[in-house]
Amino acid sequence: MKKLRTIEMNRLSVDEFKQAKKLPLIVVLDDVRSMHNVGSVFRTGDAFRIEAVYLCGITSTPPSAEIHKTALGAEDSVEWKSFNSAVDAIKELKEAGYNIYSVEQAHGSTMLQNFKPAFDKKYAVILGNEVKGVHQEVIDASDGCLEIPQFGTKHSMNVSVTAGIIIWHFAKNMVLVP
């Protein structure tokens, strides 16, 4: 086996990306404080061609050298929008027909492996602050909560790792054909 060179990967240009069919998924970041986490979410969002990233509350927005450090330009390909609060973003998403899920450990949450997104629906997933998680009023405004099972001593994972797991789950269940 020989590692592929970048030129052999046939990646889309930013313009081609913007025109391409997207995974019907928007990732909402609710008061995420680390710009490296924000950049990582952009980069993973680009990899799986999600519709957009919504940046809410204290979450930083591009242009930013710190976001770019991990996004590596994905902040230019993935659409993004900023909101004063995640609740404001949810209002807009609900009006546009999105099914909204907070990613949080909560009473009555659905374990991720038991959640099967429908092919004919649009989704938004909300990821919360690195310390406090998703705000309760955001959970209250959501259609439900998704929970990633964990088996160790810690009660949470890094936001960007969580985003990768969640986005992959949607991508593998809602097969996006190039």
N, C-alpha and C positions, 0 to 999 in steps of 0.2 A: 504494500500500500504506500502511496506517495501523497503527501499533504498537498491539497489544492492551493494554487496561487490565487491571489485576489482576483486577477483578471479572468480566471477560469470559473469563478462563482456566478457569473452572469447576474449580478445584483441590479436592481432597478435604480435609475437616477431619481433624484428628488422629484422632478417633474413627473416621471412615470409612476412613482409611488403615489403622488397626489391624485393621479387619474385612475389608479388601480382599484379593483373591488376590495373592500375592507371587511374584516371580521366585525360583525355588528356588536361591538363592545367599546364602551368608554370607561376609562379608569379615572376615578375621582379621588384626588388626594386631599384629605381633610386635615389641615393644620400640620402638615409634614414639615419638620424644621430643617432636616438635612438636605442641602442642595445636591449632595452626592446621591441620595436616595431618589430625588426627583429626576436627576439625569439618568439614573439606571432604569427607572420606569419608562422614560422616553425611549431608551435604547431597546428595551424588551418589547415595548409597544411597536417600535419600528420592525423588529424581527418578526412579529406575528401579525403585522399590518392591521393594528386596531384602528378604530375610527378617530379617537381623540384622547387626550388627557385633560382633565379639568383640574385646575389648581385653585384651591379654596383656602380662605382665611390667611394664615401667616405663611402658607406655602409660597416659596419664591417662584418667580416667573423668568423665562428667558427675556432678553439676552443676559447671560451670566456666565462668567468664566468657570465658576464652581459647578454649575449644571453641565456646561459643555465638557468638563473634564471627564465625566462618566457617560454623558449622552453621545459624545463623539459626532455631533452633527444631527442626531436623531431629533433634536428639538426643532430642526428646520423641516424635517419630513413629516413628522406626526403633528396633526392639527392640535392646537391647545387653546384653552379659553380660561380666563380667570374670573372668580366670583368672590364676593365678600365673605360668603359662608357656603358650606356644603348644602345647607337647607335651600338656599337660593338656587344652587345647581340642580338639586332634586326637583324643585318646582318646574324648572325648564325641561328637564329630562322627562318628567311625567307627562307634561303637555305634549311632548314629542313621541309618546308611546313607549318609553323604555321601561323595562322591569328593573327595579333597583334593589341591589343586595349589598348590605354592609358586610364586610369581612371582620367578624368579631366573635368572641366566645360569649354566648348569650343563652339564656333559657329558651329552649325551643329552636336553637339554630339547627341548620341542616349540615351534616357532615359533607364535605366537598365530594367525596367519592360517591355519595348518594344523590348528588345533584346532576341532573342531565338537562342542559340547556336545549331549548327547542330550536329547530332550524329556522323557523319562521318568525322569531321574536328578536327584539333588540334588548341589550342588557347594559347596565351600568353597575360597576362594583366600586364600593367606597372603601378606601384604606385610610386608617387613622394615624394620629400622632404617635411618634415612636415611644412615648411614655404612657400617655393616657388612652390611646386607642381611638376608636370612633366615638364621637360625642353621643350621649343618649338621645338627644333630640333628633339627631341624624338617623339613628337606629329606628326611632319612632316613626320617622317619615319614610323609611325603607319598606319594601315589600317583604323582606325577610333578611336573615343573616346566614352567611356561609361560614363554616368553621373548618379549618385545616386540622386534622387530628395530629396530636403531638404525644410523644411517649417518653420524653426525658424529664428533667427536673425544672426546666424553664417553662414559663407560661406564654411566651410569645417568640416570634421570629422577627428578623429585620424586615422593614417595610419592602425593600426592593426584592428580597427573597420571596416574601409572601406574594408580591405582584407577579413574579415569574411563575410561581406555582399556579396561581389563579388564572393568569392569562393562558398558560399552557393548557389548563383544564378546559377552558372554553375553546381554544384552538383545536384540540384533539377531538372534541365532541361536536364541533360545528365546522367540520372540514372545510378549509378555505382552499379552493383550487386556484392555482396561479392563472 
